[in-house]
Amino acid sequence: MSKIKILWADDEIELLKPQLFFLEKKGYEVVTVTNGHDALDTFDEDKTIDVVFLDESMPGLTGLETLMKIKEKNSLIPIVMITKNEEENLMEEAIGSQIDDYLIKPVNPNQILLTLKKLIDNKRLISEKNDADYQVEFRQIIMDINSGLDVSQWVDVYKKIISWELKLDESGTEMNEILAMQKTEANAEFSKFIIKKYENWINGKDETAPVMSHNLLRTKIFPKMDDEASNFILLLDNLRFDQWKIIEPIISELFRVDDEDYFYSILPTATQYSRNSIFAGMMPADIQRSFKDKWLNDNQEGGKNMNEEFFMEQQIKRVIRKDCKWSYTKITNVSKAKQLDDQIINMTQNHLNVIVYNFIDMLSHARTEMEVLKELAGDEKAYRSLTRSWFLNSPLWTALQRLAERKVKLFITTDHGTIRVKQPSKVIGDRETTANLRYKVGRNLQYDRKDVLEFRDPAAVGLPRPNVSSSFIFAKEDKFFLYPNNYNHYNRYFRDTFQHGGISLEEIICPIVTLTPR
C-alpha cells in the first residue's frame, strides 16, 4: 500500500517540525507550503495528494479562500482547517464551505493522527469492525433461527438481519454473501413457522397470533389517533422494512419516531388481498360476502383495488364514528403526486386522511420489465439506494415537509413487502390459473409439494373461492412459479426480480410507524 500524502499549508510551517517528524515516523508523506497560492499550485501539479491541511489565518490568500478554490478543483478531497480562532461564525463558515474536520492550535500530534484515521482509514476501519462484529453475531443469529421463535422474536431476528445488511452495504466484503446465505436459512425456517401457524391464526384458534392486515387499523392505528390533531395514514405500497430504515433518517430530520411497530401481512401478500383487507378491516372472504358487488376474484376482469375508499368508509363508520371528517387519496403518477403537494395543507382540516402511494410497487414491477432498471436495482443494496433517491427527490417528501409545520400525527405503513426471487418451481394449471409468480389460484394444480403451502379449502384461511374446486398455493422462501412452456426463457427473465404474494420475512413482516413533528 502506498504512503498517504498530505499537503500542509501554513505560514509558520517551521514551527510545525515536531508534528511533521511525527507524521513521517508514522508512515505518512508530507508536502509543505507556506501560503495559499503555493498550495493551489502544488495541488494542481501533484495528483497523488490524499488530504489537505490548511492554516486558517495565512497572509494573502486565506485558508477559507484556499479551501474554496481547492474544492472547485476537487470536491471530494478531504480538507482539515487548522486555526487559532475558535469564533463560532468562523467555524460555521468553514463547515459551510465543506471542511471535513478542524483542529485548534497548538496542534497535538495524536489529534492529527486521529483526524487522518477518521478521514482516510474511516471506511476501512468501519468495514473491518463490522466484519468482526458480524462474525460474532452470526453464531447468535443461527441459534435464534433454530430455537423455535414466536411472532415477535421472528421480527427481532428479521430486523437484526436488516441492520447488518445496512451496515455491510458499506463494506462490500465477502460477509455480504454470508449474510445473504443466513437470510436464506432464516426464510426457510420462517416458512415452516408460517405453515405451522397460519390457519390457526386466521381462525382465532391461536392466542399468539400477530396483528395482521384485517385488524391492523383498529388495533394499531385508530386507538393511537390524536383527537386534537389531523391524523395522516400514509400507506407506501410494497414498502419493505429495510426500505423504511433507509428513508427513516430523512424523515427523522423533521419528524420524531414515537413508535416503530410491525404487523404480519395476510396471504397472498399481494395488493388485491392485503390492502383491501387493511381498508375493509376484514379477511377477503368476508369482504366478498359483505360487499359482493365490490370484490373481484383473480380470474375476473377489472381493477382489483377500485373500492378501497368505500371499504375504508365502512370501517370508519363501524369503528370510529359516522360523522368523522376524512379523506382518501391514491397517488399513481407524478401528476397526482404534485397535486398532493399542493393540497396537503388543506387536508389538515380533516380528522383523518388516508394516502395510498404506489411508487415503490410501480418500481418493483417496472424493474421486472425494464432492462435499465434491472441494472439500477440489481440487488437489495441497489434497490434500497433507489428507494432513498426516489424519496429524497419526490413530491411526497416535499408534502411531508409542509406537514411537519402543522399539528399532525403521521402513521407510515404498507400492505406487504417484496422478495428477490431466485429459484424456479414448476406449476401446471388450467387457463384460469392466475399469472402471479408467488401464488396461484386454480383448479387441479400440479406442483412440487416441498416448494409450496397449499390450501385446498380457501375459506379455511379467509379467502374467496373463484370456483368450487379452486385451491391456493403460495411459494415459500425465494421460489417463483413457472409453467413448463418456455420454461428456460421465463426463468432467465424473472430470476432476480422483486416479486410478492408468497411466504418470506420480506413480504410478510411489515412496518407500522407512528410519528409527530419535531
URKA-V336477 format. One record per residue. N is the residue number from 1. RES is the residue in one small letter. SS is DSSP state (~ for helix, > for strand, _ for the rest). Layout:
n=N res=RES ss=SS
n=N res=RES ss=SS
This chain:
n=1 res=m ss=_
n=2 res=s ss=_
n=3 res=k ss=_
n=4 res=i ss=_
n=5 res=k ss=>
n=6 res=i ss=>
n=7 res=l ss=>
n=8 res=w ss=>
n=9 res=a ss=>
n=10 res=d ss=_
n=11 res=d ss=_
n=12 res=e ss=_
n=13 res=i ss=~
n=14 res=e ss=~
n=15 res=l ss=~
n=16 res=l ss=~
n=17 res=k ss=~
n=18 res=p ss=~
n=19 res=q ss=~
n=20 res=l ss=~
n=21 res=f ss=~
n=22 res=f ss=~
n=23 res=l ss=~
n=24 res=e ss=~
n=25 res=k ss=~
n=26 res=k ss=_
n=27 res=g ss=_
n=28 res=y ss=_
n=29 res=e ss=>
n=30 res=v ss=>
n=31 res=v ss=>
n=32 res=t ss=>
n=33 res=v ss=>
n=34 res=t ss=_
n=35 res=n ss=_
n=36 res=g ss=~
n=37 res=h ss=~
n=38 res=d ss=~
n=39 res=a ss=~
n=40 res=l ss=~
n=41 res=d ss=~
n=42 res=t ss=~
n=43 res=f ss=~
n=44 res=d ss=~
n=45 res=e ss=~
n=46 res=d ss=_
n=47 res=k ss=_
n=48 res=t ss=_
n=49 res=i ss=_
n=50 res=d ss=_
n=51 res=v ss=>
n=52 res=v ss=>
n=53 res=f ss=>
n=54 res=l ss=>
n=55 res=d ss=>
n=56 res=e ss=_
n=57 res=s ss=_
n=58 res=m ss=_
n=59 res=p ss=_
n=60 res=g ss=_
n=61 res=l ss=_
n=62 res=t ss=_
n=63 res=g ss=~
n=64 res=l ss=~
n=65 res=e ss=~
n=66 res=t ss=~
n=67 res=l ss=~
n=68 res=m ss=~
n=69 res=k ss=~
n=70 res=i ss=~
n=71 res=k ss=~
n=72 res=e ss=~
n=73 res=k ss=~
n=74 res=n ss=_
n=75 res=s ss=_
n=76 res=l ss=_
n=77 res=i ss=_
n=78 res=p ss=>
n=79 res=i ss=>
n=80 res=v ss=>
n=81 res=m ss=>
n=82 res=i ss=>
n=83 res=t ss=>
n=84 res=k ss=_
n=85 res=n ss=_
n=86 res=e ss=_
n=87 res=e ss=_
n=88 res=e ss=~
n=89 res=n ss=~
n=90 res=l ss=~
n=91 res=m ss=~
n=92 res=e ss=~
n=93 res=e ss=~
n=94 res=a ss=~
n=95 res=i ss=~
n=96 res=g ss=~
n=97 res=s ss=_
n=98 res=q ss=_
n=99 res=i ss=_
n=100 res=d ss=_
n=101 res=d ss=>
n=102 res=y ss=>
n=103 res=l ss=>
n=104 res=i ss=>
n=105 res=k ss=_
n=106 res=p ss=_
n=107 res=v ss=_
n=108 res=n ss=_
n=109 res=p ss=~
n=110 res=n ss=~
n=111 res=q ss=~
n=112 res=i ss=~
n=113 res=l ss=~
n=114 res=l ss=~
n=115 res=t ss=~
n=116 res=l ss=~
n=117 res=k ss=~
n=118 res=k ss=~
n=119 res=l ss=~
n=120 res=i ss=~
n=121 res=d ss=_
n=122 res=n ss=~
n=123 res=k ss=~
n=124 res=r ss=~
n=125 res=l ss=~
n=126 res=i ss=~
n=127 res=s ss=~
n=128 res=e ss=~
n=129 res=k ss=~
n=130 res=n ss=~
n=131 res=d ss=~
n=132 res=a ss=~
n=133 res=d ss=~
n=134 res=y ss=~
n=135 res=q ss=~
n=136 res=v ss=~
n=137 res=e ss=~
n=138 res=f ss=~
n=139 res=r ss=~
n=140 res=q ss=~
n=141 res=i ss=~
n=142 res=i ss=~
n=143 res=m ss=~
n=144 res=d ss=~
n=145 res=i ss=~
n=146 res=n ss=_
n=147 res=s ss=_
n=148 res=g ss=_
n=149 res=l ss=_
n=150 res=d ss=_
n=151 res=v ss=~
n=152 res=s ss=~
n=153 res=q ss=~
n=154 res=w ss=~
n=155 res=v ss=~
n=156 res=d ss=~
n=157 res=v ss=~
n=158 res=y ss=~
n=159 res=k ss=~
n=160 res=k ss=~
n=161 res=i ss=~
n=162 res=i ss=~
n=163 res=s ss=~
n=164 res=w ss=~
n=165 res=e ss=~
n=166 res=l ss=~
n=167 res=k ss=~
n=168 res=l ss=~
n=169 res=d ss=_
n=170 res=e ss=_
n=171 res=s ss=_
n=172 res=g ss=_
n=173 res=t ss=_
n=174 res=e ss=_
n=175 res=m ss=~
n=176 res=n ss=~
n=177 res=e ss=~
n=178 res=i ss=~
n=179 res=l ss=~
n=180 res=a ss=~
n=181 res=m ss=~
n=182 res=q ss=~
n=183 res=k ss=~
n=184 res=t ss=~
n=185 res=e ss=~
n=186 res=a ss=~
n=187 res=n ss=~
n=188 res=a ss=~
n=189 res=e ss=~
n=190 res=f ss=~
n=191 res=s ss=~
n=192 res=k ss=~
n=193 res=f ss=~
n=194 res=i ss=~
n=195 res=i ss=~
n=196 res=k ss=~
n=197 res=k ss=~
n=198 res=y ss=~
n=199 res=e ss=~
n=200 res=n ss=~
n=201 res=w ss=~
n=202 res=i ss=~
n=203 res=n ss=_
n=204 res=g ss=_
n=205 res=k ss=_
n=206 res=d ss=_
n=207 res=e ss=_
n=208 res=t ss=_
n=209 res=a ss=_
n=210 res=p ss=_
n=211 res=v ss=_
n=212 res=m ss=>
n=213 res=s ss=~
n=214 res=h ss=~
n=215 res=n ss=~
n=216 res=l ss=~
n=217 res=l ss=~
n=218 res=r ss=~
n=219 res=t ss=~
n=220 res=k ss=~
n=221 res=i ss=~
n=222 res=f ss=~
n=223 res=p ss=~
n=224 res=k ss=~
n=225 res=m ss=_
n=226 res=d ss=_
n=227 res=d ss=_
n=228 res=e ss=_
n=229 res=a ss=_
n=230 res=s ss=>
n=231 res=n ss=>
n=232 res=f ss=>
n=233 res=i ss=>
n=234 res=l ss=>
n=235 res=l ss=>
n=236 res=l ss=>
n=237 res=d ss=_
n=238 res=n ss=_
n=239 res=l ss=_
n=240 res=r ss=_
n=241 res=f ss=~
n=242 res=d ss=~
n=243 res=q ss=~
n=244 res=w ss=~
n=245 res=k ss=~
n=246 res=i ss=~
n=247 res=i ss=~
n=248 res=e ss=~
n=249 res=p ss=~
n=250 res=i ss=~
n=251 res=i ss=~
n=252 res=s ss=_
n=253 res=e ss=_
n=254 res=l ss=_
n=255 res=f ss=>
n=256 res=r ss=>
n=257 res=v ss=>
n=258 res=d ss=>
n=259 res=d ss=>
n=260 res=e ss=>
n=261 res=d ss=>
n=262 res=y ss=>
n=263 res=f ss=>
n=264 res=y ss=>
n=265 res=s ss=_
n=266 res=i ss=_
n=267 res=l ss=_
n=268 res=p ss=_
n=269 res=t ss=_
n=270 res=a ss=_
n=271 res=t ss=~
n=272 res=q ss=~
n=273 res=y ss=~
n=274 res=s ss=~
n=275 res=r ss=~
n=276 res=n ss=~
n=277 res=s ss=~
n=278 res=i ss=~
n=279 res=f ss=~
n=280 res=a ss=~
n=281 res=g ss=_
n=282 res=m ss=_
n=283 res=m ss=_
n=284 res=p ss=~
n=285 res=a ss=~
n=286 res=d ss=~
n=287 res=i ss=~
n=288 res=q ss=~
n=289 res=r ss=~
n=290 res=s ss=~
n=291 res=f ss=_
n=292 res=k ss=~
n=293 res=d ss=~
n=294 res=k ss=~
n=295 res=w ss=_
n=296 res=l ss=_
n=297 res=n ss=_
n=298 res=d ss=_
n=299 res=n ss=_
n=300 res=q ss=_
n=301 res=e ss=_
n=302 res=g ss=_
n=303 res=g ss=_
n=304 res=k ss=_
n=305 res=n ss=_
n=306 res=m ss=_
n=307 res=n ss=_
n=308 res=e ss=~
n=309 res=e ss=~
n=310 res=f ss=~
n=311 res=f ss=~
n=312 res=m ss=~
n=313 res=e ss=~
n=314 res=q ss=~
n=315 res=q ss=~
n=316 res=i ss=~
n=317 res=k ss=~
n=318 res=r ss=~
n=319 res=v ss=~
n=320 res=i ss=_
n=321 res=r ss=_
n=322 res=k ss=_
n=323 res=d ss=_
n=324 res=c ss=_
n=325 res=k ss=_
n=326 res=w ss=>
n=327 res=s ss=>
n=328 res=y ss=>
n=329 res=t ss=>
n=330 res=k ss=>
n=331 res=i ss=>
n=332 res=t ss=_
n=333 res=n ss=_
n=334 res=v ss=~
n=335 res=s ss=~
n=336 res=k ss=~
n=337 res=a ss=~
n=338 res=k ss=~
n=339 res=q ss=~
n=340 res=l ss=~
n=341 res=d ss=~
n=342 res=d ss=~
n=343 res=q ss=~
n=344 res=i ss=~
n=345 res=i ss=~
n=346 res=n ss=~
n=347 res=m ss=~
n=348 res=t ss=_
n=349 res=q ss=_
n=350 res=n ss=_
n=351 res=h ss=_
n=352 res=l ss=>
n=353 res=n ss=>
n=354 res=v ss=>
n=355 res=i ss=>
n=356 res=v ss=>
n=357 res=y ss=>
n=358 res=n ss=_
n=359 res=f ss=~
n=360 res=i ss=~
n=361 res=d ss=~
n=362 res=m ss=~
n=363 res=l ss=~
n=364 res=s ss=~
n=365 res=h ss=~
n=366 res=a ss=~
n=367 res=r ss=~
n=368 res=t ss=~
n=369 res=e ss=~
n=370 res=m ss=_
n=371 res=e ss=~
n=372 res=v ss=~
n=373 res=l ss=~
n=374 res=k ss=~
n=375 res=e ss=~
n=376 res=l ss=~
n=377 res=a ss=_
n=378 res=g ss=_
n=379 res=d ss=_
n=380 res=e ss=~
n=381 res=k ss=~
n=382 res=a ss=~
n=383 res=y ss=~
n=384 res=r ss=~
n=385 res=s ss=~
n=386 res=l ss=~
n=387 res=t ss=~
n=388 res=r ss=~
n=389 res=s ss=~
n=390 res=w ss=~
n=391 res=f ss=~
n=392 res=l ss=~
n=393 res=n ss=_
n=394 res=s ss=_
n=395 res=p ss=~
n=396 res=l ss=~
n=397 res=w ss=~
n=398 res=t ss=~
n=399 res=a ss=~
n=400 res=l ss=~
n=401 res=q ss=~
n=402 res=r ss=~
n=403 res=l ss=~
n=404 res=a ss=_
n=405 res=e ss=_
n=406 res=r ss=_
n=407 res=k ss=_
n=408 res=v ss=>
n=409 res=k ss=>
n=410 res=l ss=>
n=411 res=f ss=>
n=412 res=i ss=>
n=413 res=t ss=>
n=414 res=t ss=_
n=415 res=d ss=_
n=416 res=h ss=_
n=417 res=g ss=_
n=418 res=t ss=_
n=419 res=i ss=>
n=420 res=r ss=>
n=421 res=v ss=_
n=422 res=k ss=_
n=423 res=q ss=>
n=424 res=p ss=>
n=425 res=s ss=>
n=426 res=k ss=>
n=427 res=v ss=>
n=428 res=i ss=>
n=429 res=g ss=_
n=430 res=d ss=_
n=431 res=r ss=_
n=432 res=e ss=_
n=433 res=t ss=_
n=434 res=t ss=_
n=435 res=a ss=_
n=436 res=n ss=_
n=437 res=l ss=_
n=438 res=r ss=_
n=439 res=y ss=>
n=440 res=k ss=>
n=441 res=v ss=>
n=442 res=g ss=>
n=443 res=r ss=>
n=444 res=n ss=_
n=445 res=l ss=_
n=446 res=q ss=>
n=447 res=y ss=>
n=448 res=d ss=_
n=449 res=r ss=~
n=450 res=k ss=~
n=451 res=d ss=~
n=452 res=v ss=>
n=453 res=l ss=>
n=454 res=e ss=>
n=455 res=f ss=>
n=456 res=r ss=_
n=457 res=d ss=_
n=458 res=p ss=~
n=459 res=a ss=~
n=460 res=a ss=~
n=461 res=v ss=~
n=462 res=g ss=_
n=463 res=l ss=_
n=464 res=p ss=_
n=465 res=r ss=_
n=466 res=p ss=_
n=467 res=n ss=_
n=468 res=v ss=_
n=469 res=s ss=_
n=470 res=s ss=>
n=471 res=s ss=>
n=472 res=f ss=>
n=473 res=i ss=>
n=474 res=f ss=>
n=475 res=a ss=>
n=476 res=k ss=>
n=477 res=e ss=_
n=478 res=d ss=_
n=479 res=k ss=>
n=480 res=f ss=>
n=481 res=f ss=>
n=482 res=l ss=>
n=483 res=y ss=_
n=484 res=p ss=_
n=485 res=n ss=_
n=486 res=n ss=_
n=487 res=y ss=~
n=488 res=n ss=~
n=489 res=h ss=~
n=490 res=y ss=~
n=491 res=n ss=~
n=492 res=r ss=~
n=493 res=y ss=~
n=494 res=f ss=~
n=495 res=r ss=_
n=496 res=d ss=_
n=497 res=t ss=_
n=498 res=f ss=>
n=499 res=q ss=>
n=500 res=h ss=_
n=501 res=g ss=_
n=502 res=g ss=_
n=503 res=i ss=>
n=504 res=s ss=_
n=505 res=l ss=~
n=506 res=e ss=~
n=507 res=e ss=~
n=508 res=i ss=~
n=509 res=i ss=>
n=510 res=c ss=>
n=511 res=p ss=>
n=512 res=i ss=>
n=513 res=v ss=>
n=514 res=t ss=>
n=515 res=l ss=>
n=516 res=t ss=>
n=517 res=p ss=>
n=518 res=r ss=_
